[in-house]
C-alpha cells in the first residue's frame, strides 16, 4: 500500500535490533500502521 512502511524492513529491524521481541505478524503490522496514520477517525465519503 502506498505510504505505509515496508513489513520486511520492519521485521528485519526487529530481529536485528530487538532480538528479545517477536515481530508483529504482517496483518498486525498493517493494522498498526493504519491506526497510527488514520487513528480512530471515521472515514469520509467525499
PyMOL Python script that loads the backbone (N, CA, C, O; Angstrom):
from pymol import cmd

cmd.read_pdbstr("""\
ATOM      1  N   UNK A   1       0.852  -1.173   0.000  1.00  0.00           N
ATOM      2  CA  UNK A   1       0.000   0.000   0.000  1.00  0.00           C
ATOM      3  C   UNK A   1       0.897   1.235   0.000  1.00  0.00           C
ATOM      4  O   UNK A   1       1.906   1.278   0.704  1.00  0.00           O
ATOM      5  N   UNK A   2       0.540   2.198  -0.761  1.00  0.00           N
ATOM      6  CA  UNK A   2       1.322   3.417  -0.876  1.00  0.00           C
ATOM      7  C   UNK A   2       1.298   4.177   0.445  1.00  0.00           C
ATOM      8  O   UNK A   2       0.243   4.345   1.056  1.00  0.00           O
ATOM      9  N   UNK A   3       2.453   4.628   0.872  1.00  0.00           N
ATOM     10  CA  UNK A   3       2.529   5.455   2.067  1.00  0.00           C
ATOM     11  C   UNK A   3       2.687   4.694   3.366  1.00  0.00           C
ATOM     12  O   UNK A   3       2.857   5.311   4.418  1.00  0.00           O
ATOM     13  N   UNK A   4       2.637   3.357   3.323  1.00  0.00           N
ATOM     14  CA  UNK A   4       2.828   2.575   4.535  1.00  0.00           C
ATOM     15  C   UNK A   4       4.234   2.001   4.554  1.00  0.00           C
ATOM     16  O   UNK A   4       4.781   1.659   3.506  1.00  0.00           O
ATOM     17  N   UNK A   5       4.821   1.892   5.740  1.00  0.00           N
ATOM     18  CA  UNK A   5       6.167   1.318   5.840  1.00  0.00           C
ATOM     19  C   UNK A   5       6.199  -0.131   5.350  1.00  0.00           C
ATOM     20  O   UNK A   5       5.168  -0.801   5.290  1.00  0.00           O
ATOM     21  N   UNK A   6       7.378  -0.593   5.007  1.00  0.00           N
ATOM     22  CA  UNK A   6       7.589  -1.924   4.462  1.00  0.00           C
ATOM     23  C   UNK A   6       7.698  -2.964   5.577  1.00  0.00           C
ATOM     24  O   UNK A   6       8.523  -2.821   6.479  1.00  0.00           O
ATOM     25  N   UNK A   7       6.868  -4.011   5.521  1.00  0.00           N
ATOM     26  CA  UNK A   7       6.860  -5.038   6.557  1.00  0.00           C
ATOM     27  C   UNK A   7       8.192  -5.771   6.645  1.00  0.00           C
ATOM     28  O   UNK A   7       8.694  -5.998   7.746  1.00  0.00           O
ATOM     29  N   UNK A   8       8.771  -6.145   5.516  1.00  0.00           N
ATOM     30  CA  UNK A   8      10.036  -6.893   5.522  1.00  0.00           C
ATOM     31  C   UNK A   8      11.134  -6.084   6.213  1.00  0.00           C
ATOM     32  O   UNK A   8      11.935  -6.636   6.968  1.00  0.00           O
ATOM     33  N   UNK A   9      11.169  -4.804   5.960  1.00  0.00           N
ATOM     34  CA  UNK A   9      12.167  -3.936   6.596  1.00  0.00           C
ATOM     35  C   UNK A   9      11.922  -3.859   8.106  1.00  0.00           C
ATOM     36  O   UNK A   9      12.861  -3.924   8.901  1.00  0.00           O
ATOM     37  N   UNK A  10      10.659  -3.722   8.487  1.00  0.00           N
ATOM     38  CA  UNK A  10      10.296  -3.687   9.905  1.00  0.00           C
ATOM     39  C   UNK A  10      10.723  -4.985  10.602  1.00  0.00           C
ATOM     40  O   UNK A  10      11.358  -4.949  11.656  1.00  0.00           O
ATOM     41  N   UNK A  11      10.369  -6.136  10.000  1.00  0.00           N
ATOM     42  CA  UNK A  11      10.690  -7.425  10.614  1.00  0.00           C
ATOM     43  C   UNK A  11      12.200  -7.620  10.752  1.00  0.00           C
ATOM     44  O   UNK A  11      12.672  -8.114  11.775  1.00  0.00           O
ATOM     45  N   UNK A  12      12.952  -7.235   9.732  1.00  0.00           N
ATOM     46  CA  UNK A  12      14.417  -7.353   9.790  1.00  0.00           C
ATOM     47  C   UNK A  12      14.974  -6.466  10.899  1.00  0.00           C
ATOM     48  O   UNK A  12      15.881  -6.876  11.624  1.00  0.00           O
ATOM     49  N   UNK A  13      14.444  -5.264  11.035  1.00  0.00           N
ATOM     50  CA  UNK A  13      14.895  -4.342  12.085  1.00  0.00           C
ATOM     51  C   UNK A  13      14.646  -4.938  13.468  1.00  0.00           C
ATOM     52  O   UNK A  13      15.529  -4.920  14.326  1.00  0.00           O
ATOM     53  N   UNK A  14      13.443  -5.466  13.680  1.00  0.00           N
ATOM     54  CA  UNK A  14      13.110  -6.036  14.992  1.00  0.00           C
ATOM     55  C   UNK A  14      14.024  -7.210  15.302  1.00  0.00           C
ATOM     56  O   UNK A  14      14.531  -7.328  16.418  1.00  0.00           O
ATOM     57  N   UNK A  15      14.236  -8.075  14.326  1.00  0.00           N
ATOM     58  CA  UNK A  15      15.096  -9.245  14.562  1.00  0.00           C
ATOM     59  C   UNK A  15      16.536  -8.839  14.863  1.00  0.00           C
ATOM     60  O   UNK A  15      17.200  -9.468  15.687  1.00  0.00           O
ATOM     61  N   UNK A  16      17.017  -7.795  14.201  1.00  0.00           N
ATOM     62  CA  UNK A  16      18.410  -7.366  14.385  1.00  0.00           C
ATOM     63  C   UNK A  16      18.594  -6.541  15.653  1.00  0.00           C
ATOM     64  O   UNK A  16      19.517  -6.792  16.427  1.00  0.00           O
ATOM     65  N   UNK A  17      17.733  -5.570  15.869  1.00  0.00           N
ATOM     66  CA  UNK A  17      17.927  -4.615  16.968  1.00  0.00           C
ATOM     67  C   UNK A  17      17.223  -4.999  18.264  1.00  0.00           C
ATOM     68  O   UNK A  17      17.601  -4.528  19.337  1.00  0.00           O
ATOM     69  N   UNK A  18      16.206  -5.849  18.176  1.00  0.00           N
ATOM     70  CA  UNK A  18      15.423  -6.227  19.353  1.00  0.00           C
ATOM     71  C   UNK A  18      15.216  -7.746  19.373  1.00  0.00           C
ATOM     72  O   UNK A  18      14.083  -8.216  19.275  1.00  0.00           O
ATOM     73  N   UNK A  19      16.303  -8.511  19.499  1.00  0.00           N
ATOM     74  CA  UNK A  19      16.194  -9.971  19.388  1.00  0.00           C
ATOM     75  C   UNK A  19      15.311 -10.602  20.469  1.00  0.00           C
ATOM     76  O   UNK A  19      14.866 -11.740  20.317  1.00  0.00           O
ATOM     77  N   UNK A  20      15.058  -9.883  21.541  1.00  0.00           N
ATOM     78  CA  UNK A  20      14.220 -10.405  22.618  1.00  0.00           C
ATOM     79  C   UNK A  20      12.727 -10.245  22.313  1.00  0.00           C
ATOM     80  O   UNK A  20      11.892 -10.807  23.022  1.00  0.00           O
ATOM     81  N   UNK A  21      12.386  -9.491  21.277  1.00  0.00           N
ATOM     82  CA  UNK A  21      10.987  -9.241  20.916  1.00  0.00           C
ATOM     83  C   UNK A  21      10.606 -10.029  19.668  1.00  0.00           C
ATOM     84  O   UNK A  21      11.426 -10.230  18.773  1.00  0.00           O
ATOM     85  N   UNK A  22       9.377 -10.462  19.623  1.00  0.00           N
ATOM     86  CA  UNK A  22       8.842 -11.134  18.440  1.00  0.00           C
ATOM     87  C   UNK A  22       8.203 -10.068  17.554  1.00  0.00           C
ATOM     88  O   UNK A  22       7.383  -9.291  18.042  1.00  0.00           O
ATOM     89  N   UNK A  23       8.552 -10.004  16.263  1.00  0.00           N
ATOM     90  CA  UNK A  23       7.915  -9.003  15.400  1.00  0.00           C
ATOM     91  C   UNK A  23       6.418  -9.270  15.260  1.00  0.00           C
ATOM     92  O   UNK A  23       5.965 -10.408  15.379  1.00  0.00           O
ATOM     93  N   UNK A  24       5.662  -8.207  15.005  1.00  0.00           N
ATOM     94  CA  UNK A  24       4.240  -8.358  14.735  1.00  0.00           C
ATOM     95  C   UNK A  24       4.079  -9.174  13.461  1.00  0.00           C
ATOM     96  O   UNK A  24       4.971  -9.212  12.614  1.00  0.00           O
ATOM     97  N   UNK A  25       2.936  -9.821  13.339  1.00  0.00           N
ATOM     98  CA  UNK A  25       2.638 -10.508  12.079  1.00  0.00           C
ATOM     99  C   UNK A  25       2.356  -9.428  11.036  1.00  0.00           C
ATOM    100  O   UNK A  25       2.153  -8.264  11.381  1.00  0.00           O
ATOM    101  N   UNK A  26       2.345  -9.815   9.767  1.00  0.00           N
ATOM    102  CA  UNK A  26       2.092  -8.832   8.717  1.00  0.00           C
ATOM    103  C   UNK A  26       0.717  -8.172   8.863  1.00  0.00           C
ATOM    104  O   UNK A  26       0.617  -6.955   8.705  1.00  0.00           O
ATOM    105  N   UNK A  27      -0.353  -8.933   9.159  1.00  0.00           N
ATOM    106  CA  UNK A  27      -1.652  -8.263   9.366  1.00  0.00           C
ATOM    107  C   UNK A  27      -1.649  -7.321  10.574  1.00  0.00           C
ATOM    108  O   UNK A  27      -2.257  -6.252  10.520  1.00  0.00           O
ATOM    109  N   UNK A  28      -0.977  -7.704  11.654  1.00  0.00           N
ATOM    110  CA  UNK A  28      -0.876  -6.833  12.828  1.00  0.00           C
ATOM    111  C   UNK A  28      -0.120  -5.554  12.480  1.00  0.00           C
ATOM    112  O   UNK A  28      -0.507  -4.460  12.889  1.00  0.00           O
ATOM    113  N   UNK A  29       0.966  -5.707  11.717  1.00  0.00           N
ATOM    114  CA  UNK A  29       1.770  -4.558  11.297  1.00  0.00           C
ATOM    115  C   UNK A  29       0.935  -3.611  10.438  1.00  0.00           C
ATOM    116  O   UNK A  29       0.972  -2.395  10.630  1.00  0.00           O
ATOM    117  N   UNK A  30       0.186  -4.171   9.495  1.00  0.00           N
ATOM    118  CA  UNK A  30      -0.662  -3.375   8.612  1.00  0.00           C
ATOM    119  C   UNK A  30      -1.682  -2.575   9.427  1.00  0.00           C
ATOM    120  O   UNK A  30      -1.855  -1.375   9.213  1.00  0.00           O
ATOM    121  N   UNK A  31      -2.361  -3.262  10.376  1.00  0.00           N
ATOM    122  CA  UNK A  31      -3.354  -2.571  11.211  1.00  0.00           C
ATOM    123  C   UNK A  31      -2.712  -1.493  12.064  1.00  0.00           C
ATOM    124  O   UNK A  31      -3.275  -0.408  12.211  1.00  0.00           O
ATOM    125  N   UNK A  32      -1.533  -1.774  12.636  1.00  0.00           N
ATOM    126  CA  UNK A  32      -0.846  -0.784  13.472  1.00  0.00           C
ATOM    127  C   UNK A  32      -0.464   0.448  12.648  1.00  0.00           C
ATOM    128  O   UNK A  32      -0.576   1.576  13.129  1.00  0.00           O
ATOM    129  N   UNK A  33      -0.018   0.238  11.418  1.00  0.00           N
ATOM    130  CA  UNK A  33       0.336   1.367  10.555  1.00  0.00           C
ATOM    131  C   UNK A  33      -0.887   2.188  10.200  1.00  0.00           C
ATOM    132  O   UNK A  33      -0.837   3.418  10.204  1.00  0.00           O
ATOM    133  N   UNK A  34      -1.989   1.513   9.891  1.00  0.00           N
ATOM    134  CA  UNK A  34      -3.217   2.246   9.577  1.00  0.00           C
ATOM    135  C   UNK A  34      -3.714   3.023  10.786  1.00  0.00           C
ATOM    136  O   UNK A  34      -4.128   4.175  10.662  1.00  0.00           O
ATOM    137  N   UNK A  35      -3.673   2.392  11.952  1.00  0.00           N
ATOM    138  CA  UNK A  35      -4.129   3.061  13.176  1.00  0.00           C
ATOM    139  C   UNK A  35      -3.253   4.277  13.461  1.00  0.00           C
ATOM    140  O   UNK A  35      -3.752   5.333  13.851  1.00  0.00           O
ATOM    141  N   UNK A  36      -1.952   4.123  13.265  1.00  0.00           N
ATOM    142  CA  UNK A  36      -1.028   5.227  13.503  1.00  0.00           C
ATOM    143  C   UNK A  36      -1.292   6.385  12.542  1.00  0.00           C
ATOM    144  O   UNK A  36      -1.239   7.554  12.924  1.00  0.00           O
ATOM    145  N   UNK A  37      -1.573   6.037  11.305  1.00  0.00           N
ATOM    146  CA  UNK A  37      -1.767   7.072  10.287  1.00  0.00           C
ATOM    147  C   UNK A  37      -3.139   7.733  10.367  1.00  0.00           C
ATOM    148  O   UNK A  37      -3.256   8.954  10.272  1.00  0.00           O
ATOM    149  N   UNK A  38      -4.173   6.916  10.543  1.00  0.00           N
ATOM    150  CA  UNK A  38      -5.536   7.435  10.470  1.00  0.00           C
ATOM    151  C   UNK A  38      -6.233   7.544  11.825  1.00  0.00           C
ATOM    152  O   UNK A  38      -7.276   8.189  11.935  1.00  0.00           O
ATOM    153  N   UNK A  39      -5.667   6.918  12.852  1.00  0.00           N
ATOM    154  CA  UNK A  39      -6.281   6.962  14.165  1.00  0.00           C
ATOM    155  C   UNK A  39      -7.651   6.311  14.159  1.00  0.00           C
ATOM    156  O   UNK A  39      -7.939   5.453  13.325  1.00  0.00           O
ATOM    157  N   UNK A  40      -8.477   6.717  15.078  1.00  0.00           N
ATOM    158  CA  UNK A  40      -9.803   6.140  15.163  1.00  0.00           C
ATOM    159  C   UNK A  40     -10.849   6.934  14.403  1.00  0.00           C
ATOM    160  O   UNK A  40     -12.051   6.739  14.590  1.00  0.00           O
ATOM    161  N   UNK A  41     -10.387   7.823  13.553  1.00  0.00           N
ATOM    162  CA  UNK A  41     -11.327   8.681  12.805  1.00  0.00           C
ATOM    163  C   UNK A  41     -12.202   7.866  11.880  1.00  0.00           C
ATOM    164  O   UNK A  41     -11.793   6.833  11.350  1.00  0.00           O
ATOM    165  N   UNK A  42     -13.375   8.336  11.705  1.00  0.00           N
ATOM    166  CA  UNK A  42     -14.324   7.733  10.768  1.00  0.00           C
ATOM    167  C   UNK A  42     -13.949   8.169   9.356  1.00  0.00           C
ATOM    168  O   UNK A  42     -13.605   9.331   9.139  1.00  0.00           O
ATOM    169  N   UNK A  43     -14.011   7.260   8.407  1.00  0.00           N
ATOM    170  CA  UNK A  43     -13.704   7.606   7.020  1.00  0.00           C
ATOM    171  C   UNK A  43     -14.732   8.578   6.455  1.00  0.00           C
ATOM    172  O   UNK A  43     -15.857   8.667   6.947  1.00  0.00           O
ATOM    173  N   UNK A  44     -14.339   9.291   5.437  1.00  0.00           N
ATOM    174  CA  UNK A  44     -15.243  10.250   4.795  1.00  0.00           C
ATOM    175  C   UNK A  44     -15.714   9.705   3.461  1.00  0.00           C
ATOM    176  O   UNK A  44     -15.020   8.924   2.811  1.00  0.00           O
ATOM    177  N   UNK A  45     -16.864  10.114   3.077  1.00  0.00           N
ATOM    178  CA  UNK A  45     -17.416   9.702   1.786  1.00  0.00           C
ATOM    179  C   UNK A  45     -16.772  10.508   0.663  1.00  0.00           C
ATOM    180  O   UNK A  45     -16.416   9.957  -0.378  1.00  0.00           O
ATOM    181  N   UNK A  46     -16.625  11.806   0.876  1.00  0.00           N
ATOM    182  CA  UNK A  46     -16.148  12.694  -0.186  1.00  0.00           C
ATOM    183  C   UNK A  46     -14.937  13.491   0.251  1.00  0.00           C
ATOM    184  O   UNK A  46     -14.409  14.287  -0.525  1.00  0.00           O
TER     185      UNK A  46
END
""", "prot")
cmd.dss("prot")
cmd.show_as("cartoon", "prot")
cmd.util.cbc("prot")
cmd.orient("prot")
